[in-house]
Amino acid sequence: MSHMNRRSFIKLLGAVSGIGLAGAPFITSANEMLPKKGRRVVVIGGGYGGSIVAKYIRIGDPSIEVVMIERDRKYVSCPFSNSVIGGFRDIKDNTITYDKLAANNKIKVVYDEVTAVDTTAKKVVVSGGVISYDRLVLSPGIDFRFDEIEGYDPVETPKVIPHAWKAGEQTLLLRKQLVDLPKGGTVVMSIPVAPFRCPPGPYERISTMAWHLKHHNPTAKIIVLDGNPDIVSKGKLFRAAWAKHYEGMIDYRAGNKVTKVDTNKRSVDTGVEEIKGDLVNLVPPQKAGLIAHKAGVVGEDKKWCPVNQITFESTIAKDVHIIGDACMAGPMPKSGYSANSQAKVCATNIVQLMNGKELIDPSHTNVCYSYVTEKEAVSVAAMFKVAEGKTIIVPNSGGVSPDLSELEALYAKSWIKNILHEMST
Ligand SMILES: Cc1cc2nc3c(=O)[nH]c(=O)nc-3n(C[C@H](O)[C@H](O)[C@H](O)COP(=O)(O)OP(=O)(O)OC[C@H]3O[C@@H](n4cnc5c(N)ncnc54)[C@H](O)[C@@H]3O)c2cc1C
């Protein structure tokens, strides 16, 4: 931990200690929320990565105590949120709680926000005090690089121009705006330069929004401003879907990076052109969740966390592991499936490390399904392994589905059912 980080940690500790704050509870290092008796792993985040790493450490070695800290009591899944926006899935089916996960696996779940991490003292700060760890796992997902879009107000802009790149209220707001779109209105969607959470996600969203419009507002248009030189994932399949189902509705413009937004005018600017929409869905560029920055485990790019590819231990801070969207894992996409796979590898190797045993040599799988209508989906799959310290794609593994199909949509439905079940039990 840098001196800066250590100083800011002590300052934050002062704040939660109530030092100089009349009436605030007094917390010292003796005010541990959960005094540690044996070996303990603390997990920050209860999403696709966090819930699974917590569970599999307990399965791997029940003598290790696991404390999972999550700010929200309910987790809303981003996977399948585009179906909610399209109007063919209820958000309730994307929502899980942690009661069964905690009870079945004897995981201590703390509902709180982690505001600081001291990687030297091995403590994290929550509103109720401090919690000590032997090893820490961060799976905080993403936060946004708002500062790269001129005029973007992190609080006010998403209330008018939703990103819906974290699921929940934002998903419902975008759905409402789509339903309320004036007849023949214009939707503008902007896609950041990769890497971002879920490479095929924006193109699936274009498809599910188009599906809604085709059935309820067929003269409406979708203008897509993609910061990338082409569709980032499954390009051929998405183009085939748009030609088959949404001819004339989608105006896809590659190499159009949005750099400016005007919330009042509902317009975005590419530096060449200002484009106004009746509905604007601006997905900002991304970085590792803020707590990773506060913990000082983000790399030189100031975006993502470098990790050992076998243990997911930070290359910056000892005994801190980072998984999911926040970490750098070579060609693995930032997906829920990847986070799940990384969580299992990380859990296994944490158990090995804590018991002085040999590390396992990992391999991973990823499949990303995307709906293109309410019934048809497409998919992309790959296997990954570690070679000479780097994660690589296993040669000739995976590929894309041959065509749009109802069978892929069935596979997708069973995938989401199984993975959410695994996360919540
Ligand atoms: C529209 C869309 C569609 C997608 N579709 C798919 C798909 O079909 N398949 C797929 O595999 N992936 C998909 N994804 C990607 C997937 O959502 C992410 O890759 C996945 O959620 C990453 O898991 P994670 O654990 O890194 O982060 P998350 O699942 O976001 O979990 C992070 C958790 O940490 C908590 N947290 C963060 N900071 C703190 C803190 N300081 N204190 C306490 N708690 C904290 C958050 O509340 C959150 O619950 C999609 C994403 C989007 C946006």
The ligand as an ORCA input file, in Angstrom:
! r2SCAN-3c Opt
* xyz 0 1
  C     -26.566     -5.580    -20.136
  C     -25.635     -6.627    -19.647
  C     -25.825     -7.949    -20.034
  C     -24.949     -8.930    -19.583
  N     -25.161    -10.224    -19.999
  C     -24.302    -11.189    -19.629
  C     -24.538    -12.539    -20.033
  O     -25.490    -12.853    -20.741
  N     -23.654    -13.481    -19.621
  C     -22.590    -13.176    -18.823
  O     -21.832    -14.096    -18.477
  N     -22.357    -11.904    -18.406
  C     -23.183    -10.901    -18.794
  N     -22.980     -9.617    -18.346
  C     -21.765     -9.289    -17.556
  C     -21.912     -9.560    -16.058
  O     -22.966     -8.812    -15.525
  C     -20.631     -9.167    -15.317
  O     -19.512     -9.624    -16.018
  C     -20.631     -9.777    -13.901
  O     -21.682     -9.215    -13.160
  C     -19.283     -9.564    -13.210
  O     -19.289    -10.081    -11.907
  P     -18.519     -9.320    -10.726
  O     -18.615    -10.200     -9.545
  O     -17.203     -8.877    -11.220
  O     -19.363     -7.980    -10.500
  P     -20.909     -7.822    -10.068
  O     -21.697     -9.004    -10.462
  O     -21.315     -6.481    -10.543
  O     -20.841     -7.817     -8.488
  C     -20.231     -6.784     -7.781
  C     -20.908     -6.640     -6.429
  O     -20.047     -5.930     -5.545
  C     -20.807     -5.040     -4.767
  N     -19.899     -3.974     -4.327
  C     -19.078     -3.210     -5.106
  N     -18.351     -2.366     -4.342
  C     -18.689     -2.614     -3.059
  C     -18.266     -2.061     -1.804
  N     -17.371     -1.085     -1.759
  N     -18.819     -2.538     -0.670
  C     -19.751     -3.528     -0.716
  N     -20.198     -4.085     -1.877
  C     -19.663     -3.633     -3.033
  C     -21.914     -4.565     -5.702
  O     -23.040     -4.099     -4.994
  C     -22.202     -5.850     -6.499
  O     -23.248     -6.609     -5.937
  C     -23.863     -8.595    -18.748
  C     -23.689     -7.280    -18.344
  C     -24.560     -6.292    -18.794
  C     -24.359     -4.883    -18.351
*
